Amino acid sequence: MSQEPAPSIAAAVRGELLPPEAQPGCSDCQRFRTLERIVLANDDESFAVDVRILWREHLAELHGLAPSVSPAA
């Protein structure tokens, strides 16, 4: 019997996660946002995905926020 993936994992696979949002006053969030913009400006989508994964981990661990799924999901 296979176990269904968690909703956030399934949404990530389908590309339905909303971009992470920087939390007010958090310098780490600001750095993640800046890094994401830099790598996207250099057309490095793979690195941008890595940044978003690390940013979402930061949001979960330090801010207690779960990834947001687009309303159409």
SEROKOL-723603 format. One record per residue: residue in three letters; chain; x, y, z of N, C-alpha, C, O, CB in turn. Coordinates in nm, 3 decimals. Glycine has a CB too. Layout:
N
<ALA A <X Y Z> <X Y Z> <X Y Z> <X Y Z> <X Y Z>>
...
***
This chain:
73
<MET A <0.085 -0.117 0.000> <0.000 0.000 0.000> <0.089 0.124 0.000> <0.174 0.139 0.088> <-0.096 0.000 0.122>>
<SER A <0.072 0.214 -0.100> <0.154 0.335 -0.106> <0.086 0.447 -0.029> <-0.036 0.458 -0.024> <0.179 0.377 -0.252>>
<GLN A <0.168 0.529 0.031> <0.118 0.641 0.109> <0.114 0.765 0.020> <0.208 0.791 -0.054> <0.206 0.665 0.235>>
<GLU A <0.004 0.840 0.027> <-0.008 0.963 -0.050> <0.087 1.068 0.005> <0.105 1.076 0.127> <-0.154 1.016 -0.049>>
<PRO A <0.150 1.150 -0.082> <0.240 1.254 -0.032> <0.160 1.363 0.042> <0.041 1.380 0.019> <0.320 1.317 -0.147>>
<ALA A <0.229 1.434 0.129> <0.166 1.546 0.200> <0.117 1.647 0.098> <0.178 1.660 -0.009> <0.266 1.612 0.301>>
<PRO A <0.009 1.720 0.128> <-0.046 1.815 0.031> <0.057 1.914 -0.022> <0.057 1.945 -0.141> <-0.159 1.891 0.092>>
<SER A <0.146 1.965 0.063> <0.243 2.064 0.016> <0.342 2.001 -0.081> <0.386 2.067 -0.175> <0.316 2.126 0.134>>
<ILE A <0.379 1.875 -0.060> <0.471 1.807 -0.151> <0.403 1.784 -0.285> <0.462 1.809 -0.390> <0.520 1.673 -0.091>>
<ALA A <0.280 1.737 -0.281> <0.205 1.715 -0.406> <0.187 1.847 -0.480> <0.200 1.851 -0.602> <0.068 1.650 -0.377>>
<ALA A <0.156 1.954 -0.408> <0.138 2.084 -0.471> <0.269 2.133 -0.533> <0.269 2.192 -0.641> <0.086 2.187 -0.369>>
<ALA A <0.380 2.108 -0.466> <0.509 2.149 -0.520> <0.540 2.074 -0.649> <0.590 2.133 -0.745> <0.621 2.125 -0.417>>
<VAL A <0.509 1.946 -0.651> <0.534 1.865 -0.770> <0.449 1.917 -0.886> <0.495 1.919 -1.000> <0.503 1.717 -0.743>>
<ARG A <0.327 1.957 -0.858> <0.238 2.008 -0.963> <0.262 2.155 -0.993> <0.197 2.211 -1.082> <0.093 1.988 -0.923>>
<GLY A <0.354 2.221 -0.921> <0.383 2.362 -0.945> <0.277 2.455 -0.893> <0.257 2.563 -0.950> <0.403 2.386 -1.089>>
<GLU A <0.207 2.417 -0.788> <0.096 2.496 -0.737> <0.129 2.578 -0.613> <0.042 2.647 -0.559> <-0.020 2.406 -0.706>>
<LEU A <0.253 2.572 -0.566> <0.289 2.650 -0.448> <0.307 2.796 -0.486> <0.366 2.827 -0.590> <0.418 2.596 -0.382>>
<LEU A <0.256 2.884 -0.402> <0.278 3.027 -0.423> <0.421 3.060 -0.383> <0.480 2.990 -0.300> <0.176 3.112 -0.341>>
<PRO A <0.478 3.165 -0.441> <0.614 3.204 -0.403> <0.618 3.241 -0.254> <0.521 3.295 -0.201> <0.663 3.322 -0.490>>
<PRO A <0.728 3.212 -0.188> <0.738 3.251 -0.047> <0.736 3.403 -0.034> <0.772 3.475 -0.127> <0.867 3.194 0.016>>
<GLU A <0.693 3.451 0.082> <0.689 3.594 0.107> <0.778 3.627 0.226> <0.776 3.557 0.328> <0.544 3.642 0.133>>
<ALA A <0.855 3.734 0.212> <0.943 3.778 0.320> <0.858 3.827 0.437> <0.758 3.897 0.418> <1.040 3.888 0.273>>
<GLN A <0.898 3.789 0.557> <0.829 3.835 0.677> <0.888 3.970 0.719> <1.009 3.989 0.716> <0.841 3.731 0.792>>
<PRO A <0.801 4.063 0.758> <0.849 4.196 0.797> <0.955 4.189 0.907> <0.938 4.117 1.006> <0.731 4.284 0.844>>
<GLY A <1.062 4.263 0.887> <1.167 4.272 0.988> <1.264 4.156 0.992> <1.354 4.155 1.076> <1.106 4.286 1.119>>
<CYS A <1.249 4.057 0.904> <1.338 3.941 0.906> <1.447 3.959 0.800> <1.420 3.956 0.680> <1.258 3.808 0.881>>
<SER A <1.570 3.978 0.846> <1.681 4.000 0.753> <1.710 3.874 0.670> <1.753 3.885 0.556> <1.806 4.043 0.829>>
<ASP A <1.689 3.755 0.727> <1.710 3.633 0.650> <1.610 3.625 0.535> <1.648 3.589 0.423> <1.697 3.509 0.740>>
<CYS A <1.485 3.657 0.560> <1.384 3.657 0.453> <1.423 3.757 0.344> <1.409 3.728 0.225> <1.243 3.692 0.510>>
<GLN A <1.471 3.874 0.384> <1.513 3.974 0.286> <1.628 3.922 0.200> <1.633 3.946 0.080> <1.554 4.105 0.356>>
<ARG A <1.721 3.850 0.263> <1.833 3.792 0.187> <1.785 3.686 0.090> <1.831 3.679 -0.024> <1.938 3.733 0.283>>
<PHE A <1.691 3.602 0.135> <1.636 3.501 0.043> <1.568 3.568 -0.077> <1.586 3.525 -0.191> <1.535 3.409 0.116>>
<ARG A <1.490 3.674 -0.050> <1.420 3.743 -0.159> <1.522 3.803 -0.257> <1.506 3.792 -0.378> <1.327 3.854 -0.103>>
<THR A <1.625 3.866 -0.204> <1.728 3.927 -0.289> <1.800 3.820 -0.372> <1.820 3.838 -0.492> <1.830 4.004 -0.203>>
<LEU A <1.837 3.710 -0.308> <1.905 3.603 -0.380> <1.816 3.545 -0.490> <1.862 3.518 -0.600> <1.948 3.492 -0.284>>
<GLU A <1.687 3.525 -0.459> <1.594 3.473 -0.559> <1.588 3.566 -0.680> <1.591 3.521 -0.794> <1.453 3.454 -0.498>>
<ARG A <1.579 3.695 -0.656> <1.572 3.793 -0.766> <1.700 3.791 -0.850> <1.694 3.801 -0.973> <1.548 3.934 -0.711>>
<ILE A <1.814 3.779 -0.783> <1.942 3.778 -0.856> <1.951 3.656 -0.947> <1.986 3.668 -1.064> <2.060 3.779 -0.757>>
<VAL A <1.919 3.538 -0.893> <1.933 3.417 -0.976> <1.829 3.414 -1.088> <1.857 3.362 -1.196> <1.920 3.291 -0.890>>
<LEU A <1.709 3.468 -1.062> <1.610 3.475 -1.171> <1.654 3.573 -1.279> <1.630 3.549 -1.397> <1.473 3.516 -1.115>>
<ALA A <1.718 3.683 -1.239> <1.768 3.780 -1.337> <1.877 3.718 -1.424> <1.900 3.762 -1.536> <1.823 3.905 -1.266>>
<ASN A <1.943 3.616 -1.370> <2.047 3.545 -1.446> <1.992 3.417 -1.511> <2.069 3.331 -1.553> <2.164 3.511 -1.354>>
<ASP A <1.860 3.405 -1.518> <1.794 3.291 -1.582> <1.837 3.156 -1.526> <1.853 3.059 -1.601> <1.820 3.294 -1.731>>
<ASP A <1.856 3.151 -1.394> <1.895 3.025 -1.331> <1.776 2.973 -1.249> <1.774 2.982 -1.126> <2.021 3.045 -1.240>>
<GLU A <1.678 2.917 -1.319> <1.555 2.870 -1.253> <1.584 2.758 -1.154> <1.519 2.749 -1.050> <1.454 2.823 -1.357>>
<SER A <1.680 2.673 -1.185> <1.713 2.563 -1.096> <1.763 2.615 -0.961> <1.722 2.566 -0.856> <1.818 2.472 -1.160>>
<PHE A <1.851 2.715 -0.965> <1.902 2.773 -0.841> <1.790 2.847 -0.768> <1.785 2.845 -0.645> <2.020 2.869 -0.870>>
<ALA A <1.700 2.911 -0.843> <1.587 2.981 -0.781> <1.497 2.883 -0.705> <1.447 2.915 -0.597> <1.506 3.057 -0.887>>
<VAL A <1.477 2.765 -0.761> <1.397 2.662 -0.693> <1.466 2.621 -0.563> <1.401 2.606 -0.460> <1.376 2.538 -0.784>>
<ASP A <1.598 2.604 -0.569> <1.673 2.569 -0.448> <1.658 2.678 -0.341> <1.640 2.648 -0.223> <1.822 2.548 -0.481>>
<VAL A <1.666 2.803 -0.383> <1.650 2.915 -0.289> <1.512 2.911 -0.226> <1.499 2.929 -0.104> <1.672 3.051 -0.361>>
<ARG A <1.408 2.887 -0.306> <1.271 2.882 -0.253> <1.254 2.767 -0.153> <1.183 2.782 -0.053> <1.170 2.867 -0.368>>
<ILE A <1.317 2.654 -0.180> <1.308 2.541 -0.087> <1.370 2.580 0.047> <1.309 2.558 0.152> <1.379 2.416 -0.144>>
<LEU A <1.489 2.637 0.043> <1.554 2.679 0.167> <1.475 2.788 0.237> <1.465 2.789 0.360> <1.697 2.728 0.138>>
<TRP A <1.418 2.880 0.160> <1.338 2.988 0.216> <1.213 2.933 0.284> <1.177 2.977 0.393> <1.299 3.090 0.106>>
<ARG A <1.147 2.836 0.221> <1.028 2.775 0.282> <1.064 2.701 0.411> <0.987 2.702 0.507> <0.960 2.679 0.183>>
<GLU A <1.179 2.636 0.412> <1.225 2.570 0.535> <1.246 2.673 0.645> <1.208 2.652 0.760> <1.355 2.491 0.511>>
<HIS A <1.306 2.785 0.609> <1.327 2.894 0.704> <1.193 2.945 0.757> <1.175 2.963 0.877> <1.407 3.010 0.638>>
<LEU A <1.098 2.968 0.666> <0.965 3.018 0.706> <0.896 2.921 0.802> <0.832 2.963 0.898> <0.877 3.041 0.582>>
<ALA A <0.909 2.793 0.776> <0.846 2.692 0.862> <0.914 2.686 0.998> <0.847 2.683 1.102> <0.850 2.555 0.796>>
<GLU A <1.047 2.684 0.998> <1.120 2.665 1.123> <1.120 2.789 1.211> <1.101 2.778 1.332> <1.262 2.625 1.093>>
<LEU A <1.142 2.906 1.153> <1.155 3.027 1.234> <1.026 3.107 1.249> <1.008 3.177 1.348> <1.260 3.114 1.176>>
<HIS A <0.938 3.096 1.151> <0.815 3.176 1.155> <0.689 3.090 1.173> <0.579 3.143 1.191> <0.803 3.258 1.027>>
<GLY A <0.704 2.958 1.168> <0.588 2.869 1.186> <0.488 2.875 1.073> <0.369 2.850 1.094> <0.518 2.903 1.314>>
<LEU A <0.534 2.907 0.952> <0.444 2.920 0.837> <0.456 2.801 0.743> <0.567 2.756 0.711> <0.474 3.050 0.760>>
<ALA A <0.343 2.750 0.700> <0.339 2.640 0.603> <0.334 2.700 0.462> <0.287 2.812 0.445> <0.217 2.545 0.629>>
<PRO A <0.381 2.626 0.361> <0.372 2.675 0.224> <0.226 2.700 0.184> <0.135 2.627 0.224> <0.436 2.575 0.129>>
<SER A <0.205 2.803 0.104> <0.072 2.836 0.055> <0.051 2.775 -0.082> <0.140 2.778 -0.167> <0.050 2.989 0.051>>
<VAL A <-0.068 2.720 -0.103> <-0.104 2.660 -0.231> <-0.196 2.756 -0.303> <-0.281 2.821 -0.241> <-0.171 2.519 -0.211>>
<SER A <-0.179 2.766 -0.435> <-0.263 2.859 -0.514> <-0.410 2.818 -0.500> <-0.441 2.700 -0.486> <-0.219 2.859 -0.665>>
<PRO A <-0.500 2.917 -0.505> <-0.642 2.888 -0.487> <-0.700 2.790 -0.588> <-0.798 2.721 -0.557> <-0.719 3.014 -0.493>>
<ALA A <-0.643 2.780 -0.707> <-0.694 2.691 -0.810> <-0.661 2.545 -0.780> <-0.715 2.455 -0.844> <-0.640 2.730 -0.945>>
<ALA A <-0.572 2.522 -0.685> <-0.527 2.384 -0.656> <-0.633 2.302 -0.591> <-0.610 2.184 -0.561> <-0.406 2.385 -0.568>>
***
